[in-house]
Amino acid sequence: MRELKRTADINVYTKSNDRYFAWTAYILFFLPVIFSKSALCTCHMRNAMKLHLMDLVGAGMLAIGILFRNTGSSILLIFIALALLGGVILIASLITKMYLIFYSIQGQSVSLPLR
């Protein structure tokens, strides 16, 4: 069966089949639920959903900043800052996804501080 060992903020699951499906959440967040309904897959699905929402916000900010950069000079800096902030959010989300994929392949569950 599955044993849950509590170590700090990381839950370690010993059932090995779930970890093969958990990392797919970071590609499409609903994929692990199709294959397995374990706690590990559900946790990574929730984390991936939060990160996909961050991606949408970052991409929206980047698109707005790039599309409207040819406006008047008084608000040009606002759109440049918006594009830069959107790019930073996308890069941070990508780094976080790589970090969480690493832990999901190991069969560990890490909760994000986002609510």
TORKOL-359767 format. One record per residue: residue number from 0; x, y, z of N, C-alpha, C in turn. Coordinates in nm, 3 decimals, m for minus. Each point is the difference from the previous one (the first is absolute). Example, Ala and Ser with C-alpha at 12.3 -4.5 7.8 and 13.67 -1.06 7.14 Angstrom:
2
+-----+---------+---------+---------+---------+---------+---------+---------+---------+---------+
|   k |    n.c1 |    n.c2 |    n.c3 |   ca.c1 |   ca.c2 |   ca.c3 |    c.c1 |    c.c2 |    c.c3 |
+-----+---------+---------+---------+---------+---------+---------+---------+---------+---------+
|   0 |   1.319 |  m0.569 |   0.780 |  m0.089 |   0.119 |   0.000 |   0.090 |   0.120 |   0.000 |
|   1 |  m0.035 |   0.105 |  m0.072 |   0.082 |   0.119 |   0.006 |  m0.077 |   0.109 |   0.073 |
+-----+---------+---------+---------+---------+---------+---------+---------+---------+---------+
REM end
This chain:
115
+-----+---------+---------+---------+---------+---------+---------+---------+---------+---------+
|   k |    n.c1 |    n.c2 |    n.c3 |   ca.c1 |   ca.c2 |   ca.c3 |    c.c1 |    c.c2 |    c.c3 |
+-----+---------+---------+---------+---------+---------+---------+---------+---------+---------+
|   0 |   0.083 |  m0.119 |   0.000 |  m0.083 |   0.119 |   0.000 |   0.087 |   0.125 |   0.000 |
|   1 |  m0.061 |   0.112 |   0.021 |   0.069 |   0.128 |  m0.002 |   0.025 |   0.046 |   0.143 |
|   2 |   0.125 |   0.033 |   0.027 |   0.034 |   0.056 |   0.130 |   0.034 |   0.147 |  m0.018 |
|   3 |  m0.038 |   0.078 |   0.097 |   0.027 |   0.143 |  m0.005 |   0.098 |   0.033 |   0.110 |
|   4 |   0.116 |   0.052 |  m0.040 |   0.101 |   0.041 |   0.097 |   0.007 |   0.152 |  m0.004 |
|   5 |  m0.014 |   0.062 |   0.113 |   0.001 |   0.147 |   0.007 |   0.140 |   0.048 |   0.031 |
|   6 |   0.060 |   0.073 |  m0.093 |   0.131 |   0.059 |   0.023 |  m0.009 |   0.147 |  m0.035 |
|   7 |  m0.001 |   0.083 |   0.099 |  m0.010 |   0.146 |  m0.015 |  m0.123 |   0.037 |  m0.082 |
|   8 |   0.020 |   0.055 |  m0.119 |  m0.111 |   0.043 |  m0.085 |  m0.020 |  m0.094 |  m0.119 |
|   9 |   0.071 |  m0.112 |   0.001 |  m0.002 |  m0.091 |  m0.114 |  m0.060 |  m0.134 |   0.045 |
|  10 |  m0.101 |  m0.047 |  m0.071 |  m0.058 |  m0.131 |   0.027 |   0.061 |  m0.100 |  m0.097 |
|  11 |   0.044 |  m0.114 |   0.052 |   0.062 |  m0.102 |  m0.084 |  m0.096 |  m0.118 |  m0.010 |
|  12 |  m0.034 |  m0.038 |  m0.123 |  m0.089 |  m0.112 |  m0.025 |   0.083 |  m0.118 |  m0.051 |
|  13 |  m0.029 |  m0.118 |   0.050 |   0.080 |  m0.115 |  m0.038 |  m0.060 |  m0.079 |  m0.115 |
|  14 |  m0.121 |   0.029 |  m0.042 |  m0.059 |  m0.070 |  m0.114 |   0.063 |   0.054 |  m0.128 |
|  15 |   0.066 |  m0.086 |  m0.077 |   0.083 |   0.048 |  m0.110 |  m0.079 |   0.031 |  m0.127 |
|  16 |  m0.114 |  m0.062 |  m0.023 |  m0.072 |   0.024 |  m0.125 |  m0.054 |   0.142 |  m0.009 |
|  17 |  m0.037 |   0.060 |   0.110 |  m0.056 |   0.135 |  m0.002 |   0.100 |   0.104 |  m0.046 |
|  18 |   0.125 |  m0.020 |   0.032 |   0.099 |   0.102 |  m0.036 |   0.023 |   0.006 |  m0.150 |
|  19 |  m0.031 |  m0.108 |  m0.071 |   0.014 |   0.002 |  m0.146 |  m0.108 |   0.084 |  m0.066 |
|  20 |  m0.111 |   0.018 |   0.068 |  m0.110 |   0.080 |  m0.055 |  m0.004 |   0.142 |   0.057 |
|  21 |   0.058 |   0.022 |   0.116 |  m0.011 |   0.130 |   0.067 |   0.067 |   0.112 |  m0.079 |
|  22 |   0.112 |  m0.027 |  m0.064 |   0.071 |   0.107 |  m0.070 |  m0.075 |   0.049 |  m0.122 |
|  23 |  m0.094 |  m0.079 |  m0.054 |  m0.074 |   0.043 |  m0.118 |  m0.094 |   0.118 |   0.028 |
|  24 |  m0.023 |   0.027 |   0.127 |  m0.085 |   0.114 |   0.036 |   0.059 |   0.131 |  m0.048 |
|  25 |   0.131 |   0.008 |  m0.009 |   0.064 |   0.125 |  m0.038 |  m0.003 |   0.022 |  m0.151 |
|  26 |  m0.045 |  m0.099 |  m0.075 |  m0.026 |   0.017 |  m0.142 |  m0.145 |   0.043 |  m0.019 |
|  27 |  m0.093 |  m0.082 |   0.045 |  m0.143 |   0.033 |   0.007 |  m0.048 |  m0.043 |   0.139 |
|  28 |  m0.053 |   0.093 |   0.076 |  m0.024 |  m0.025 |   0.143 |  m0.100 |  m0.110 |   0.029 |
|  29 |  m0.086 |  m0.039 |  m0.095 |  m0.100 |  m0.101 |   0.029 |   0.043 |  m0.142 |  m0.038 |
|  30 |   0.116 |  m0.018 |  m0.061 |   0.044 |  m0.132 |  m0.043 |   0.019 |  m0.101 |   0.114 |
|  31 |   0.059 |   0.034 |   0.114 |   0.019 |  m0.101 |   0.104 |  m0.131 |  m0.055 |   0.056 |
|  32 |  m0.104 |   0.078 |   0.000 |  m0.127 |  m0.048 |   0.054 |  m0.061 |  m0.106 |  m0.091 |
|  33 |   0.030 |   0.008 |  m0.129 |  m0.049 |  m0.101 |  m0.094 |   0.066 |  m0.136 |   0.030 |
|  34 |   0.129 |   0.002 |   0.031 |   0.075 |  m0.124 |   0.021 |  m0.010 |  m0.053 |   0.143 |
|  35 |   0.008 |   0.088 |   0.097 |   0.004 |  m0.042 |   0.140 |  m0.064 |   0.107 |   0.087 |
|  36 |  m0.076 |  m0.043 |   0.098 |  m0.066 |   0.095 |   0.090 |   0.065 |   0.000 |   0.138 |
|  37 |   0.130 |  m0.013 |   0.004 |   0.071 |  m0.005 |   0.128 |   0.020 |   0.142 |   0.055 |
|  38 |   0.042 |   0.004 |   0.126 |   0.025 |   0.130 |   0.065 |   0.118 |   0.071 |  m0.065 |
|  39 |   0.099 |  m0.076 |  m0.044 |   0.116 |   0.060 |  m0.065 |  m0.040 |   0.068 |  m0.131 |
|  40 |  m0.078 |  m0.069 |  m0.082 |  m0.043 |   0.058 |  m0.128 |  m0.092 |   0.120 |   0.022 |
|  41 |  m0.086 |  m0.008 |   0.099 |  m0.090 |   0.112 |   0.029 |   0.078 |   0.122 |   0.046 |
|  42 |   0.101 |  m0.021 |   0.085 |   0.081 |   0.112 |   0.048 |   0.074 |   0.067 |  m0.115 |
|  43 |   0.059 |  m0.079 |  m0.088 |   0.072 |   0.059 |  m0.113 |  m0.094 |   0.062 |  m0.101 |
|  44 |  m0.122 |  m0.051 |  m0.009 |  m0.099 |   0.061 |  m0.088 |  m0.037 |   0.140 |   0.051 |
|  45 |  m0.017 |   0.013 |   0.130 |  m0.032 |   0.132 |   0.058 |   0.115 |   0.098 |  m0.019 |
|  46 |   0.122 |  m0.046 |   0.023 |   0.116 |   0.088 |  m0.021 |   0.011 |   0.043 |  m0.146 |
|  47 |  m0.023 |  m0.093 |  m0.091 |   0.009 |   0.031 |  m0.143 |  m0.108 |   0.098 |  m0.042 |
|  48 |  m0.119 |  m0.013 |   0.058 |  m0.108 |   0.093 |  m0.033 |   0.039 |   0.142 |   0.043 |
|  49 |   0.060 |   0.014 |   0.117 |   0.045 |   0.132 |   0.045 |   0.106 |   0.056 |  m0.094 |
|  50 |   0.093 |  m0.085 |  m0.042 |   0.106 |   0.047 |  m0.089 |  m0.051 |   0.033 |  m0.139 |
|  51 |  m0.098 |  m0.076 |  m0.048 |  m0.059 |   0.033 |  m0.131 |  m0.074 |   0.133 |   0.005 |
|  52 |  m0.062 |   0.031 |   0.112 |  m0.064 |   0.132 |   0.015 |   0.105 |   0.110 |   0.003 |
|  53 |   0.113 |  m0.026 |   0.067 |   0.110 |   0.097 |   0.000 |   0.052 |   0.021 |  m0.143 |
|  54 |   0.007 |  m0.107 |  m0.077 |   0.043 |   0.011 |  m0.140 |  m0.094 |   0.088 |  m0.080 |
|  55 |  m0.129 |  m0.018 |   0.021 |  m0.098 |   0.082 |  m0.073 |   0.013 |   0.148 |   0.036 |
|  56 |   0.018 |   0.028 |   0.128 |   0.017 |   0.140 |   0.043 |   0.128 |   0.059 |  m0.059 |
|  57 |   0.110 |  m0.076 |   0.008 |   0.126 |   0.048 |  m0.056 |  m0.006 |   0.020 |  m0.150 |
|  58 |  m0.062 |  m0.094 |  m0.070 |  m0.012 |   0.013 |  m0.146 |  m0.089 |   0.117 |  m0.037 |
|  59 |  m0.106 |   0.022 |   0.076 |  m0.088 |   0.115 |  m0.025 |   0.072 |   0.131 |   0.020 |
|  60 |   0.078 |   0.009 |   0.108 |   0.076 |   0.122 |   0.026 |   0.104 |   0.024 |  m0.109 |
|  61 |   0.066 |  m0.107 |  m0.041 |   0.101 |   0.012 |  m0.104 |  m0.063 |   0.043 |  m0.133 |
|  62 |  m0.114 |  m0.057 |  m0.033 |  m0.068 |   0.034 |  m0.125 |  m0.049 |   0.145 |   0.001 |
|  63 |  m0.058 |   0.042 |   0.111 |  m0.046 |   0.139 |   0.009 |   0.118 |   0.096 |  m0.010 |
|  64 |   0.107 |  m0.034 |   0.069 |   0.119 |   0.087 |  m0.005 |   0.061 |   0.009 |  m0.137 |
|  65 |  m0.001 |  m0.109 |  m0.075 |   0.058 |   0.002 |  m0.135 |  m0.094 |   0.064 |  m0.101 |
|  66 |  m0.129 |  m0.028 |   0.011 |  m0.095 |   0.054 |  m0.099 |  m0.016 |   0.151 |   0.009 |
|  67 |   0.008 |   0.055 |   0.120 |  m0.026 |   0.143 |   0.016 |   0.126 |   0.081 |   0.025 |
|  68 |   0.116 |  m0.049 |  m0.039 |   0.124 |   0.074 |   0.024 |   0.019 |   0.117 |  m0.096 |
|  69 |  m0.077 |   0.005 |  m0.105 |   0.011 |   0.109 |  m0.097 |  m0.097 |   0.114 |   0.030 |
|  70 |  m0.044 |   0.011 |   0.122 |  m0.091 |   0.108 |   0.038 |   0.080 |   0.125 |   0.035 |
|  71 |  m0.066 |   0.098 |   0.055 |   0.064 |   0.127 |   0.035 |   0.112 |  m0.019 |   0.100 |
|  72 |   0.092 |   0.093 |   0.002 |   0.120 |  m0.013 |   0.083 |  m0.030 |   0.010 |   0.150 |
|  73 |  m0.115 |   0.058 |   0.037 |  m0.029 |   0.017 |   0.143 |  m0.029 |  m0.133 |   0.069 |
|  74 |  m0.059 |  m0.096 |  m0.071 |  m0.030 |  m0.127 |   0.064 |   0.082 |  m0.115 |  m0.059 |
|  75 |   0.100 |   0.034 |  m0.080 |   0.085 |  m0.102 |  m0.060 |   0.074 |  m0.081 |   0.106 |
|  76 |   0.050 |   0.067 |   0.104 |   0.073 |  m0.070 |   0.105 |  m0.089 |  m0.098 |   0.075 |
|  77 |  m0.127 |   0.031 |   0.013 |  m0.093 |  m0.091 |   0.068 |  m0.013 |  m0.130 |  m0.080 |
|  78 |  m0.011 |   0.010 |  m0.132 |  m0.015 |  m0.120 |  m0.081 |   0.129 |  m0.079 |  m0.009 |
|  79 |   0.114 |   0.069 |   0.001 |   0.129 |  m0.070 |   0.002 |   0.014 |  m0.076 |   0.132 |
|  80 |  m0.034 |   0.065 |   0.111 |   0.006 |  m0.067 |   0.131 |  m0.096 |  m0.117 |   0.006 |
|  81 |  m0.117 |   0.015 |  m0.059 |  m0.099 |  m0.108 |  m0.003 |   0.054 |  m0.121 |  m0.078 |
|  82 |   0.065 |   0.026 |  m0.113 |   0.058 |  m0.108 |  m0.080 |   0.113 |  m0.069 |   0.075 |
|  83 |   0.084 |   0.078 |   0.066 |   0.110 |  m0.060 |   0.077 |  m0.051 |  m0.083 |   0.117 |
|  84 |  m0.099 |   0.051 |   0.070 |  m0.057 |  m0.074 |   0.113 |  m0.068 |  m0.128 |  m0.046 |
|  85 |  m0.068 |   0.005 |  m0.113 |  m0.061 |  m0.121 |  m0.057 |   0.105 |  m0.104 |  m0.036 |
|  86 |   0.111 |   0.044 |  m0.056 |   0.109 |  m0.091 |  m0.033 |   0.062 |  m0.063 |   0.124 |
|  87 |   0.016 |   0.080 |   0.105 |   0.055 |  m0.052 |   0.126 |  m0.094 |  m0.104 |   0.060 |
|  88 |  m0.130 |   0.025 |  m0.005 |  m0.097 |  m0.095 |   0.053 |   0.005 |  m0.131 |  m0.079 |
|  89 |   0.011 |   0.007 |  m0.131 |   0.009 |  m0.121 |  m0.082 |   0.127 |  m0.080 |   0.030 |
|  90 |   0.112 |   0.068 |   0.016 |   0.125 |  m0.069 |   0.030 |  m0.005 |  m0.062 |   0.139 |
|  91 |  m0.056 |   0.073 |   0.098 |  m0.013 |  m0.056 |   0.136 |  m0.092 |  m0.122 |   0.002 |
|  92 |  m0.105 |   0.006 |  m0.078 |  m0.092 |  m0.114 |  m0.008 |   0.068 |  m0.121 |  m0.063 |
|  93 |   0.081 |   0.022 |  m0.103 |   0.072 |  m0.109 |  m0.065 |   0.100 |  m0.066 |   0.095 |
|  94 |   0.073 |   0.081 |   0.075 |   0.096 |  m0.053 |   0.097 |  m0.072 |  m0.079 |   0.109 |
|  95 |  m0.113 |   0.051 |   0.045 |  m0.077 |  m0.070 |   0.103 |  m0.055 |  m0.131 |  m0.053 |
|  96 |  m0.043 |  m0.003 |  m0.124 |  m0.049 |  m0.125 |  m0.060 |   0.111 |  m0.104 |  m0.007 |
|  97 |   0.121 |   0.041 |  m0.039 |   0.111 |  m0.096 |  m0.005 |   0.032 |  m0.055 |   0.138 |
|  98 |  m0.003 |   0.086 |   0.101 |   0.023 |  m0.041 |   0.139 |  m0.105 |  m0.100 |   0.045 |
|  99 |  m0.126 |   0.026 |  m0.030 |  m0.108 |  m0.088 |   0.044 |  m0.005 |  m0.130 |  m0.082 |
| 100 |   0.039 |   0.003 |  m0.126 |   0.009 |  m0.124 |  m0.079 |   0.106 |  m0.091 |   0.061 |
| 101 |   0.111 |   0.058 |   0.042 |   0.107 |  m0.078 |   0.063 |  m0.053 |  m0.072 |   0.124 |
| 102 |  m0.075 |   0.072 |   0.085 |  m0.054 |  m0.063 |   0.121 |  m0.112 |  m0.099 |  m0.031 |
| 103 |  m0.080 |   0.025 |  m0.101 |  m0.108 |  m0.093 |  m0.031 |   0.054 |  m0.130 |  m0.056 |
| 104 |   0.108 |   0.004 |  m0.075 |   0.062 |  m0.123 |  m0.052 |   0.059 |  m0.082 |   0.114 |
| 105 |   0.045 |   0.067 |   0.105 |   0.051 |  m0.071 |   0.117 |  m0.112 |  m0.053 |   0.089 |
| 106 |  m0.124 |   0.037 |  m0.028 |  m0.112 |  m0.047 |   0.080 |  m0.026 |   0.086 |   0.122 |
| 107 |   0.046 |   0.124 |  m0.003 |  m0.018 |   0.090 |   0.113 |  m0.103 |   0.106 |  m0.035 |
| 108 |  m0.067 |   0.048 |   0.102 |  m0.103 |   0.102 |  m0.018 |   0.042 |   0.126 |   0.073 |
| 109 |   0.009 |   0.110 |  m0.072 |   0.037 |   0.129 |   0.058 |  m0.116 |   0.095 |  m0.021 |
| 110 |  m0.042 |   0.067 |   0.104 |  m0.112 |   0.093 |  m0.015 |   0.053 |   0.141 |  m0.026 |
| 111 |  m0.060 |   0.067 |  m0.096 |   0.038 |   0.138 |  m0.032 |  m0.064 |   0.094 |   0.101 |
| 112 |   0.064 |   0.113 |   0.030 |  m0.059 |   0.094 |   0.094 |  m0.117 |   0.078 |  m0.056 |
| 113 |  m0.029 |  m0.015 |  m0.129 |  m0.113 |   0.069 |  m0.060 |  m0.129 |  m0.065 |   0.047 |
| 114 |  m0.102 |   0.078 |   0.026 |  m0.127 |  m0.057 |   0.046 |  m0.100 |  m0.002 |  m0.109 |
+-----+---------+---------+---------+---------+---------+---------+---------+---------+---------+
REM end
